[in-house]
Amino acid sequence: MTDEEIRRRQRSRAIAMAVLLVLFVLLVYAITIAKMGLYSS
């Protein structure tokens, strides 16, 4: 396993974690808005 392969694997894992983090933040944001009652006007 070369350095480039390790780096590529770490990069793909970092991207996956970033995507999951963004999805989690959006989920919390959507739940907060729903609880505030903006959707049920």
PDB file of N, CA, C, O and CB in Angstrom:
ATOM      1  N   MET A   1       0.852  -1.202   0.000  1.00  0.00           N
ATOM      2  CA  MET A   1       0.000   0.000   0.000  1.00  0.00           C
ATOM      3  C   MET A   1       0.886   1.250   0.000  1.00  0.00           C
ATOM      4  O   MET A   1       1.673   1.469   0.920  1.00  0.00           O
ATOM      5  CB  MET A   1      -0.963   0.007   1.241  1.00  0.00           C
ATOM      6  N   THR A   2       0.743   2.046  -1.031  1.00  0.00           N
ATOM      7  CA  THR A   2       1.586   3.230  -1.169  1.00  0.00           C
ATOM      8  C   THR A   2       1.024   4.405  -0.381  1.00  0.00           C
ATOM      9  O   THR A   2      -0.110   4.368   0.096  1.00  0.00           O
ATOM     10  CB  THR A   2       1.730   3.609  -2.638  1.00  0.00           C
ATOM     11  N   ASP A   3       1.842   5.452  -0.254  1.00  0.00           N
ATOM     12  CA  ASP A   3       1.390   6.654   0.449  1.00  0.00           C
ATOM     13  C   ASP A   3       0.183   7.265  -0.239  1.00  0.00           C
ATOM     14  O   ASP A   3      -0.729   7.772   0.415  1.00  0.00           O
ATOM     15  CB  ASP A   3       2.517   7.682   0.536  1.00  0.00           C
ATOM     16  N   GLU A   4       0.184   7.213  -1.563  1.00  0.00           N
ATOM     17  CA  GLU A   4      -0.926   7.816  -2.316  1.00  0.00           C
ATOM     18  C   GLU A   4      -2.243   7.094  -2.021  1.00  0.00           C
ATOM     19  O   GLU A   4      -3.288   7.729  -1.884  1.00  0.00           O
ATOM     20  CB  GLU A   4      -0.632   7.782  -3.834  1.00  0.00           C
ATOM     21  N   GLU A   5      -2.185   5.770  -1.925  1.00  0.00           N
ATOM     22  CA  GLU A   5      -3.405   5.003  -1.623  1.00  0.00           C
ATOM     23  C   GLU A   5      -3.930   5.348  -0.228  1.00  0.00           C
ATOM     24  O   GLU A   5      -5.131   5.526  -0.027  1.00  0.00           O
ATOM     25  CB  GLU A   5      -3.130   3.481  -1.725  1.00  0.00           C
ATOM     26  N   ILE A   6      -3.010   5.439   0.721  1.00  0.00           N
ATOM     27  CA  ILE A   6      -3.418   5.787   2.088  1.00  0.00           C
ATOM     28  C   ILE A   6      -4.042   7.171   2.110  1.00  0.00           C
ATOM     29  O   ILE A   6      -5.075   7.389   2.743  1.00  0.00           O
ATOM     30  CB  ILE A   6      -2.214   5.728   3.055  1.00  0.00           C
ATOM     31  N   ARG A   7      -3.401   8.112   1.408  1.00  0.00           N
ATOM     32  CA  ARG A   7      -3.905   9.484   1.387  1.00  0.00           C
ATOM     33  C   ARG A   7      -5.287   9.547   0.738  1.00  0.00           C
ATOM     34  O   ARG A   7      -6.170  10.271   1.198  1.00  0.00           O
ATOM     35  CB  ARG A   7      -2.926  10.402   0.641  1.00  0.00           C
ATOM     36  N   ARG A   8      -5.458   8.770  -0.348  1.00  0.00           N
ATOM     37  CA  ARG A   8      -6.747   8.778  -1.043  1.00  0.00           C
ATOM     38  C   ARG A   8      -7.838   8.209  -0.141  1.00  0.00           C
ATOM     39  O   ARG A   8      -8.963   8.709  -0.121  1.00  0.00           O
ATOM     40  CB  ARG A   8      -6.662   7.972  -2.358  1.00  0.00           C
ATOM     41  N   ARG A   9      -7.494   7.152   0.611  1.00  0.00           N
ATOM     42  CA  ARG A   9      -8.474   6.538   1.504  1.00  0.00           C
ATOM     43  C   ARG A   9      -8.851   7.509   2.630  1.00  0.00           C
ATOM     44  O   ARG A   9     -10.022   7.636   2.989  1.00  0.00           O
ATOM     45  CB  ARG A   9      -7.919   5.217   2.093  1.00  0.00           C
ATOM     46  N   GLN A  10      -7.835   8.193   3.180  1.00  0.00           N
ATOM     47  CA  GLN A  10      -8.110   9.158   4.241  1.00  0.00           C
ATOM     48  C   GLN A  10      -8.971  10.298   3.708  1.00  0.00           C
ATOM     49  O   GLN A  10      -9.867  10.778   4.402  1.00  0.00           O
ATOM     50  CB  GLN A  10      -6.795   9.709   4.830  1.00  0.00           C
ATOM     51  N   ARG A  11      -8.700  10.737   2.464  1.00  0.00           N
ATOM     52  CA  ARG A  11      -9.459  11.842   1.876  1.00  0.00           C
ATOM     53  C   ARG A  11     -10.915  11.440   1.660  1.00  0.00           C
ATOM     54  O   ARG A  11     -11.824  12.215   1.955  1.00  0.00           O
ATOM     55  CB  ARG A  11      -8.826  12.283   0.545  1.00  0.00           C
ATOM     56  N   SER A  12     -11.140  10.225   1.142  1.00  0.00           N
ATOM     57  CA  SER A  12     -12.514   9.785   0.904  1.00  0.00           C
ATOM     58  C   SER A  12     -13.256   9.637   2.230  1.00  0.00           C
ATOM     59  O   SER A  12     -14.448   9.932   2.319  1.00  0.00           O
ATOM     60  CB  SER A  12     -12.532   8.451   0.125  1.00  0.00           C
ATOM     61  N   ARG A  13     -12.543   9.178   3.260  1.00  0.00           N
ATOM     62  CA  ARG A  13     -13.191   9.048   4.569  1.00  0.00           C
ATOM     63  C   ARG A  13     -13.523  10.424   5.136  1.00  0.00           C
ATOM     64  O   ARG A  13     -14.576  10.606   5.748  1.00  0.00           O
ATOM     65  CB  ARG A  13     -12.286   8.268   5.550  1.00  0.00           C
ATOM     66  N   ALA A  14     -12.635  11.389   4.938  1.00  0.00           N
ATOM     67  CA  ALA A  14     -12.872  12.750   5.425  1.00  0.00           C
ATOM     68  C   ALA A  14     -14.067  13.364   4.713  1.00  0.00           C
ATOM     69  O   ALA A  14     -14.884  14.043   5.336  1.00  0.00           O
ATOM     70  CB  ALA A  14     -11.621  13.628   5.222  1.00  0.00           C
ATOM     71  N   ILE A  15     -14.171  13.127   3.413  1.00  0.00           N
ATOM     72  CA  ILE A  15     -15.306  13.656   2.646  1.00  0.00           C
ATOM     73  C   ILE A  15     -16.600  13.018   3.138  1.00  0.00           C
ATOM     74  O   ILE A  15     -17.612  13.703   3.294  1.00  0.00           O
ATOM     75  CB  ILE A  15     -15.118  13.398   1.123  1.00  0.00           C
ATOM     76  N   ALA A  16     -16.572  11.720   3.382  1.00  0.00           N
ATOM     77  CA  ALA A  16     -17.765  11.025   3.861  1.00  0.00           C
ATOM     78  C   ALA A  16     -18.189  11.584   5.220  1.00  0.00           C
ATOM     79  O   ALA A  16     -19.379  11.788   5.458  1.00  0.00           O
ATOM     80  CB  ALA A  16     -17.507   9.502   3.959  1.00  0.00           C
ATOM     81  N   MET A  17     -17.239  11.831   6.104  1.00  0.00           N
ATOM     82  CA  MET A  17     -17.557  12.375   7.424  1.00  0.00           C
ATOM     83  C   MET A  17     -18.138  13.779   7.302  1.00  0.00           C
ATOM     84  O   MET A  17     -19.059  14.137   8.036  1.00  0.00           O
ATOM     85  CB  MET A  17     -16.305  12.395   8.315  1.00  0.00           C
ATOM     86  N   ALA A  18     -17.602  14.578   6.374  1.00  0.00           N
ATOM     87  CA  ALA A  18     -18.106  15.940   6.164  1.00  0.00           C
ATOM     88  C   ALA A  18     -19.549  15.904   5.672  1.00  0.00           C
ATOM     89  O   ALA A  18     -20.385  16.691   6.114  1.00  0.00           O
ATOM     90  CB  ALA A  18     -17.216  16.702   5.155  1.00  0.00           C
ATOM     91  N   VAL A  19     -19.832  14.981   4.751  1.00  0.00           N
ATOM     92  CA  VAL A  19     -21.198  14.854   4.222  1.00  0.00           C
ATOM     93  C   VAL A  19     -22.154  14.445   5.343  1.00  0.00           C
ATOM     94  O   VAL A  19     -23.245  15.001   5.470  1.00  0.00           O
ATOM     95  CB  VAL A  19     -21.247  13.816   3.060  1.00  0.00           C
ATOM     96  N   LEU A  20     -21.739  13.473   6.152  1.00  0.00           N
ATOM     97  CA  LEU A  20     -22.588  13.031   7.262  1.00  0.00           C
ATOM     98  C   LEU A  20     -22.832  14.167   8.248  1.00  0.00           C
ATOM     99  O   LEU A  20     -23.937  14.319   8.770  1.00  0.00           O
ATOM    100  CB  LEU A  20     -21.950  11.835   7.984  1.00  0.00           C
ATOM    101  N   LEU A  21     -21.797  14.963   8.501  1.00  0.00           N
ATOM    102  CA  LEU A  21     -21.937  16.074   9.437  1.00  0.00           C
ATOM    103  C   LEU A  21     -22.939  17.095   8.913  1.00  0.00           C
ATOM    104  O   LEU A  21     -23.788  17.583   9.658  1.00  0.00           O
ATOM    105  CB  LEU A  21     -20.580  16.741   9.688  1.00  0.00           C
ATOM    106  N   VAL A  22     -22.832  17.417   7.614  1.00  0.00           N
ATOM    107  CA  VAL A  22     -23.761  18.375   7.002  1.00  0.00           C
ATOM    108  C   VAL A  22     -25.195  17.846   7.063  1.00  0.00           C
ATOM    109  O   VAL A  22     -26.122  18.591   7.379  1.00  0.00           O
ATOM    110  CB  VAL A  22     -23.358  18.661   5.534  1.00  0.00           C
ATOM    111  N   LEU A  23     -25.374  16.551   6.758  1.00  0.00           N
ATOM    112  CA  LEU A  23     -26.719  15.964   6.813  1.00  0.00           C
ATOM    113  C   LEU A  23     -27.279  16.026   8.231  1.00  0.00           C
ATOM    114  O   LEU A  23     -28.464  16.301   8.423  1.00  0.00           O
ATOM    115  CB  LEU A  23     -26.694  14.504   6.317  1.00  0.00           C
ATOM    116  N   PHE A  24     -26.430  15.771   9.221  1.00  0.00           N
ATOM    117  CA  PHE A  24     -26.868  15.807  10.611  1.00  0.00           C
ATOM    118  C   PHE A  24     -27.303  17.212  11.007  1.00  0.00           C
ATOM    119  O   PHE A  24     -28.330  17.391  11.662  1.00  0.00           O
ATOM    120  CB  PHE A  24     -25.753  15.319  11.535  1.00  0.00           C
ATOM    121  N   VAL A  25     -26.507  18.216  10.602  1.00  0.00           N
ATOM    122  CA  VAL A  25     -26.846  19.607  10.919  1.00  0.00           C
ATOM    123  C   VAL A  25     -28.166  19.997  10.265  1.00  0.00           C
ATOM    124  O   VAL A  25     -29.002  20.650  10.888  1.00  0.00           O
ATOM    125  CB  VAL A  25     -25.722  20.560  10.458  1.00  0.00           C
ATOM    126  N   LEU A  26     -28.353  19.593   9.000  1.00  0.00           N
ATOM    127  CA  LEU A  26     -29.604  19.906   8.301  1.00  0.00           C
ATOM    128  C   LEU A  26     -30.788  19.236   8.987  1.00  0.00           C
ATOM    129  O   LEU A  26     -31.868  19.819   9.085  1.00  0.00           O
ATOM    130  CB  LEU A  26     -29.527  19.463   6.828  1.00  0.00           C
ATOM    131  N   LEU A  27     -30.582  18.015   9.459  1.00  0.00           N
ATOM    132  CA  LEU A  27     -31.655  17.287  10.146  1.00  0.00           C
ATOM    133  C   LEU A  27     -32.056  18.018  11.425  1.00  0.00           C
ATOM    134  O   LEU A  27     -33.244  18.222  11.677  1.00  0.00           O
ATOM    135  CB  LEU A  27     -31.213  15.840  10.471  1.00  0.00           C
ATOM    136  N   VAL A  28     -31.079  18.409  12.228  1.00  0.00           N
ATOM    137  CA  VAL A  28     -31.358  19.132  13.470  1.00  0.00           C
ATOM    138  C   VAL A  28     -32.045  20.460  13.160  1.00  0.00           C
ATOM    139  O   VAL A  28     -32.983  20.855  13.853  1.00  0.00           O
ATOM    140  CB  VAL A  28     -30.054  19.371  14.269  1.00  0.00           C
ATOM    141  N   TYR A  29     -31.577  21.148  12.117  1.00  0.00           N
ATOM    142  CA  TYR A  29     -32.159  22.434  11.721  1.00  0.00           C
ATOM    143  C   TYR A  29     -33.623  22.258  11.316  1.00  0.00           C
ATOM    144  O   TYR A  29     -34.484  23.044  11.712  1.00  0.00           O
ATOM    145  CB  TYR A  29     -31.354  23.058  10.557  1.00  0.00           C
ATOM    146  N   ALA A  30     -33.895  21.215  10.519  1.00  0.00           N
ATOM    147  CA  ALA A  30     -35.269  20.965  10.064  1.00  0.00           C
ATOM    148  C   ALA A  30     -36.178  20.625  11.240  1.00  0.00           C
ATOM    149  O   ALA A  30     -37.319  21.083  11.293  1.00  0.00           O
ATOM    150  CB  ALA A  30     -35.296  19.825   9.030  1.00  0.00           C
ATOM    151  N   ILE A  31     -35.681  19.820  12.190  1.00  0.00           N
ATOM    152  CA  ILE A  31     -36.477  19.463  13.359  1.00  0.00           C
ATOM    153  C   ILE A  31     -36.769  20.707  14.195  1.00  0.00           C
ATOM    154  O   ILE A  31     -37.878  20.876  14.702  1.00  0.00           O
ATOM    155  CB  ILE A  31     -35.750  18.398  14.210  1.00  0.00           C
ATOM    156  N   THR A  32     -35.769  21.573  14.335  1.00  0.00           N
ATOM    157  CA  THR A  32     -35.954  22.801  15.117  1.00  0.00           C
ATOM    158  C   THR A  32     -37.027  23.674  14.488  1.00  0.00           C
ATOM    159  O   THR A  32     -37.903  24.180  15.189  1.00  0.00           O
ATOM    160  CB  THR A  32     -34.631  23.583  15.228  1.00  0.00           C
ATOM    161  N   ILE A  33     -36.969  23.856  13.175  1.00  0.00           N
ATOM    162  CA  ILE A  33     -37.962  24.676  12.483  1.00  0.00           C
ATOM    163  C   ILE A  33     -39.352  24.045  12.628  1.00  0.00           C
ATOM    164  O   ILE A  33     -40.333  24.753  12.855  1.00  0.00           O
ATOM    165  CB  ILE A  33     -37.590  24.838  10.983  1.00  0.00           C
ATOM    166  N   ALA A  34     -39.434  22.736  12.499  1.00  0.00           N
ATOM    167  CA  ALA A  34     -40.713  22.046  12.613  1.00  0.00           C
ATOM    168  C   ALA A  34     -41.297  22.235  14.022  1.00  0.00           C
ATOM    169  O   ALA A  34     -42.505  22.419  14.174  1.00  0.00           O
ATOM    170  CB  ALA A  34     -40.544  20.540  12.291  1.00  0.00           C
ATOM    171  N   LYS A  35     -40.443  22.190  15.043  1.00  0.00           N
ATOM    172  CA  LYS A  35     -40.910  22.363  16.417  1.00  0.00           C
ATOM    173  C   LYS A  35     -41.358  23.802  16.661  1.00  0.00           C
ATOM    174  O   LYS A  35     -42.270  24.041  17.453  1.00  0.00           O
ATOM    175  CB  LYS A  35     -39.806  21.974  17.413  1.00  0.00           C
ATOM    176  N   MET A  36     -40.725  24.760  15.990  1.00  0.00           N
ATOM    177  CA  MET A  36     -41.109  26.155  16.149  1.00  0.00           C
ATOM    178  C   MET A  36     -42.454  26.424  15.477  1.00  0.00           C
ATOM    179  O   MET A  36     -43.084  27.448  15.745  1.00  0.00           O
ATOM    180  CB  MET A  36     -40.027  27.078  15.568  1.00  0.00           C
ATOM    181  N   GLY A  37     -42.895  25.529  14.619  1.00  0.00           N
ATOM    182  CA  GLY A  37     -44.222  25.643  14.043  1.00  0.00           C
ATOM    183  C   GLY A  37     -44.293  26.440  12.751  1.00  0.00           C
ATOM    184  O   GLY A  37     -45.374  26.880  12.358  1.00  0.00           O
ATOM    185  N   LEU A  38     -43.162  26.631  12.085  1.00  0.00           N
ATOM    186  CA  LEU A  38     -43.199  27.381  10.825  1.00  0.00           C
ATOM    187  C   LEU A  38     -43.825  26.535   9.722  1.00  0.00           C
ATOM    188  O   LEU A  38     -44.419  27.067   8.784  1.00  0.00           O
ATOM    189  CB  LEU A  38     -41.777  27.829  10.414  1.00  0.00           C
ATOM    190  N   TYR A  39     -43.690  25.218   9.836  1.00  0.00           N
ATOM    191  CA  TYR A  39     -44.260  24.349   8.798  1.00  0.00           C
ATOM    192  C   TYR A  39     -45.770  24.199   8.982  1.00  0.00           C
ATOM    193  O   TYR A  39     -46.511  24.051   8.011  1.00  0.00           O
ATOM    194  CB  TYR A  39     -43.584  22.962   8.823  1.00  0.00           C
ATOM    195  N   SER A  40     -46.215  24.238  10.238  1.00  0.00           N
ATOM    196  CA  SER A  40     -47.651  24.084  10.491  1.00  0.00           C
ATOM    197  C   SER A  40     -48.271  25.447  10.710  1.00  0.00           C
ATOM    198  O   SER A  40     -48.721  25.759  11.813  1.00  0.00           O
ATOM    199  CB  SER A  40     -47.911  23.167  11.713  1.00  0.00           C
ATOM    200  N   SER A  41     -48.299  26.248   9.685  1.00  0.00           N
ATOM    201  CA  SER A  41     -48.813  27.618   9.800  1.00  0.00           C
ATOM    202  C   SER A  41     -50.336  27.612   9.762  1.00  0.00           C
ATOM    203  O   SER A  41     -50.961  28.669   9.845  1.00  0.00           O
ATOM    204  CB  SER A  41     -48.252  28.513   8.668  1.00  0.00           C
TER     205      SER A  41
END
